[in-house]
Amino acid sequence: MEQLDVSERNKRVALLVNKGIGFLSDTEMVSYFSPKVVWQIGHSVLEGHEGVLGIHHVAQLAYPNGAERPVRSVLADDVRVMVQHVNRARTNKGVDYDNEYVKIFEFD
């Protein structure tokens, strides 16, 4: 079996997590993160698995019918992966949502 290099492995994990926010099981979602994870959104900082699940649960509530997350670009090295994508969904209030995101994942 072919061994993935570190940057390619990190890229696959980041893309899986990005696609799965709000849709993976809680157990699978936290399995990709260290217990010391720090997730920053704007000025808000969420820490630990509780923080990850907080984001995860907000996405579940906000987009009850799912979301599309087309990826525009990905940059990866042995430590970081940057994912630029769009979030498209119908919100729980029946409003169409379409927004651009950039997420930076850092790996141990």
C-alpha positions as CSV (number, residue, x, y, z in Angstrom):
1,M,0.0,0.0,0.0
2,E,1.3,3.5,-0.9
3,Q,2.3,5.6,2.0
4,L,1.0,9.2,1.9
5,D,3.4,12.0,2.7
6,V,2.6,14.1,5.8
7,S,1.3,17.1,3.8
8,E,-1.1,14.9,1.7
9,R,-2.3,13.1,4.8
10,N,-3.0,16.5,6.5
11,K,-4.8,17.8,3.4
12,R,-7.1,14.7,3.4
13,V,-7.9,15.1,7.1
14,A,-8.6,18.9,6.8
15,L,-10.9,18.3,3.8
16,L,-12.7,15.5,5.5
17,V,-13.2,17.6,8.7
18,N,-14.2,20.7,6.7
19,K,-16.9,18.7,4.8
20,G,-18.1,17.0,7.9
21,I,-18.7,19.9,10.2
22,G,-22.3,19.5,11.3
23,F,-22.7,16.1,9.6
24,L,-20.2,13.7,11.2
25,S,-21.1,12.0,14.4
26,D,-19.8,13.7,17.5
27,T,-17.4,10.9,18.2
28,E,-15.9,11.0,14.7
29,M,-15.7,14.8,14.7
30,V,-13.6,15.0,17.9
31,S,-11.4,12.0,16.8
32,Y,-9.6,14.3,14.4
33,F,-8.6,16.8,17.1
34,S,-6.2,16.9,20.0
35,P,-7.9,17.5,23.4
36,K,-5.8,20.8,23.4
37,V,-7.4,22.0,20.1
38,V,-8.0,25.8,19.8
39,W,-10.5,27.0,17.2
40,Q,-10.7,30.7,16.5
41,I,-13.6,32.2,14.6
42,G,-13.2,36.0,14.4
43,H,-12.5,37.2,17.9
44,S,-14.1,34.1,19.5
45,V,-11.7,31.3,20.7
46,L,-13.1,27.9,21.5
47,E,-10.9,25.3,23.2
48,G,-10.9,21.5,23.6
49,H,-13.3,18.9,22.3
50,E,-16.1,20.9,23.9
51,G,-15.3,23.9,21.6
52,V,-15.2,21.7,18.5
53,L,-18.5,20.1,19.4
54,G,-20.0,23.6,20.0
55,I,-19.1,24.6,16.5
56,H,-20.3,21.2,15.2
57,H,-23.7,21.5,16.9
58,V,-24.3,25.1,15.8
59,A,-23.7,23.9,12.2
60,Q,-26.2,21.0,12.8
61,L,-28.8,23.5,14.0
62,A,-28.1,26.2,11.4
63,Y,-28.2,23.8,8.4
64,P,-30.7,21.0,9.2
65,N,-30.9,20.0,5.5
66,G,-27.2,19.9,4.9
67,A,-24.8,22.2,3.2
68,E,-22.6,22.3,0.1
69,R,-19.0,23.2,0.7
70,P,-17.3,23.5,-2.8
71,V,-13.6,23.9,-2.3
72,R,-11.9,26.8,-4.3
73,S,-8.3,26.1,-3.2
74,V,-6.1,24.1,-0.9
75,L,-2.6,24.7,0.2
76,A,-0.8,22.2,2.4
77,D,2.6,21.5,4.0
78,D,3.7,19.3,6.8
79,V,2.2,21.6,9.5
80,R,-0.7,23.6,8.0
81,V,-3.5,23.2,5.5
82,M,-5.5,26.2,4.2
83,V,-8.9,25.5,2.7
84,Q,-10.8,28.2,0.9
85,H,-14.4,27.2,0.3
86,V,-18.0,28.3,0.0
87,N,-20.8,27.4,2.4
88,R,-24.1,27.1,0.6
89,A,-27.2,26.0,2.5
90,R,-30.7,26.8,3.4
91,T,-30.8,27.8,7.1
92,N,-33.1,26.6,9.8
93,K,-35.0,29.9,9.2
94,G,-35.5,29.1,5.5
95,V,-33.0,31.7,4.3
96,D,-30.5,30.9,1.6
97,Y,-26.9,31.1,2.9
98,D,-23.9,31.6,0.6
99,N,-20.6,32.7,2.2
100,E,-16.9,32.4,1.5
101,Y,-14.6,30.9,4.1
102,V,-10.9,30.3,4.7
103,K,-9.9,27.8,7.3
104,I,-6.3,27.1,8.5
105,F,-5.7,23.8,10.1
106,E,-2.5,23.3,12.1
107,F,-1.2,19.8,12.8
108,D,1.1,18.4,15.5
